[in-house]
Amino acid sequence: MFIDDILKYRSLSMVGMEKNTGKTEVFNYIIRQLEQRGKRAAVTSIGIDGENVDLVTHTYKPEIFLPEGTIFLTSEKHYKEKLLTSEILDISQRKTILGRLITAWVQMPGKVILSGPSTVVWLKETIQQMSMYGPDITMVDGALSRKSLGSPAITDCMILTTGAALSSHLPELISKTKQTCRLIALEPYQTQHQEELLNLENGMYAIDNDGVIHDLEIPSSLLLQGYKNRLFQYGLTIYAAGIVTDKLLDLLRMQKEIQDTVLIVKDFSRIYATRDAVSAFLKKGGRINVLLKTKLIAVCINPTSPSGYAMDSDQLKAELEMALQLPVYDIKKQSNE
């Protein structure tokens, strides 16, 4: 049923709530299941993924294993380091910090590190280009990172991974996961200028009643001090091209016109505000919309943390399903049964 749901869509992103919540393991599981069904995937990543040792926690991290026939896109650096045999299909003209992006298909299966497009628009173009090679689905290894300019919400659907690495306290784990799911469900902002807005990587902008975009000359939502008088000079619809924290939401919430105020962000992953700040802003009458919205189709869990702490898988699954009203899977347990 899990794979059947995935195959209803053309593209899928995998996003982890925290390091070591099992994202790469789920990614590999889906690829294996697709192969067993005679389906072919195209895969890439936002940023870098697939290292066998996590660069942050220095713990073991499952590598991405690709079967024969898989289409993959990665940087020149990681293409040279691949442990599989492949044929190059395309080399991009643009470069990331790790070199040009290489599209290839797997001739003999093996392991690879994925490092893909660095921006939303580039990722969107890449998914469209990879679809020309005829995969049944395109999979993107996503990220929730302040440093990432790419967006996991660019795909048709998404799977979120969570677990004991996020919190060893069950109520807190459920609360944090539920908050992320609420952000994923934010409604899209309807505009004919979506591409123009997506290309803006930094700063703050206003959209007036005629739909015209104005640069507020505020470098970041993190640097509002000294720029507050510019915020509403073109109206109450504000676009934050970067991330959003409590500071911006608290400032907007204090305005008299809060019930007519609309804050637009690229996608849910840009919101780094606390649950309390988001709730207070929305309860006061403010609105948050996204440019990119995906459909969350399932949550996968890893009940074991890197330190070895283990939660009860069945309890975690049952309580998350009740809280989220979504299918929840423990892929590792399911694979062993």
BELBELKA-V308152 format. One record per backbone hydrogen bond with DSSP energy under -1.0 kcal/mol. NH is the residue of the N-H (numbers start at 1). CO is the residue of the C=O. If there is no record, write none. Layout:
[[NH:CO] [NH:CO]]
//
This chain:
[[5:1] [6:2] [7:3] [8:5] [9:6] [12:138] [13:157] [14:140] [15:159] [17:161] [26:22] [27:23] [28:24] [29:25] [30:26] [31:27] [32:28] [33:29] [34:30] [35:31] [36:32] [37:33] [38:35] [39:34] [42:137] [43:71] [44:139] [46:141] [49:114] [54:59] [58:54] [61:52] [66:110] [69:106] [70:67] [71:41] [72:104] [73:43] [74:102] [76:100] [77:98] [79:75] [80:76] [82:79] [83:111] [85:108] [87:105] [89:103] [90:103] [92:101] [96:99] [99:96] [102:74] [103:90] [104:72] [105:87] [106:70] [107:85] [108:85] [110:66] [111:83] [112:64] [114:49] [116:47] [123:119] [124:120] [125:121] [126:122] [127:123] [128:124] [129:125] [130:126] [131:127] [132:129] [133:130] [134:131] [136:40] [137:40] [138:10] [139:42] [140:12] [141:44] [142:14] [154:151] [155:152] [157:11] [158:295] [159:13] [160:298] [161:15] [162:300] [164:302] [166:163] [167:163] [173:169] [174:170] [175:171] [176:172] [177:173] [178:174] [179:175] [180:176] [181:177] [182:178] [183:179] [184:180] [185:181] [186:183] [189:290] [197:193] [198:194] [199:195] [200:197] [203:219] [204:218] [205:239] [206:214] [207:237] [208:212] [211:208] [214:206] [216:204] [223:220] [227:224] [230:227] [233:230] [235:232] [238:262] [239:205] [240:264] [241:203] [244:270] [249:245] [250:246] [251:247] [252:248] [253:249] [255:252] [258:255] [260:257] [261:258] [262:236] [263:287] [264:238] [265:289] [270:267] [271:268] [272:244] [278:274] [279:275] [280:276] [281:277] [282:278] [283:279] [284:280] [285:282] [286:281] [287:261] [289:263] [290:187] [291:265] [292:266] [295:156] [297:158] [299:327] [300:160] [301:329] [302:162] [305:309] [308:305] [311:303] [316:312] [317:313] [318:314] [319:315] [320:316] [321:317] [322:318] [323:319] [324:320] [325:321] [329:299] [334:330] [335:331] [336:332]]
//
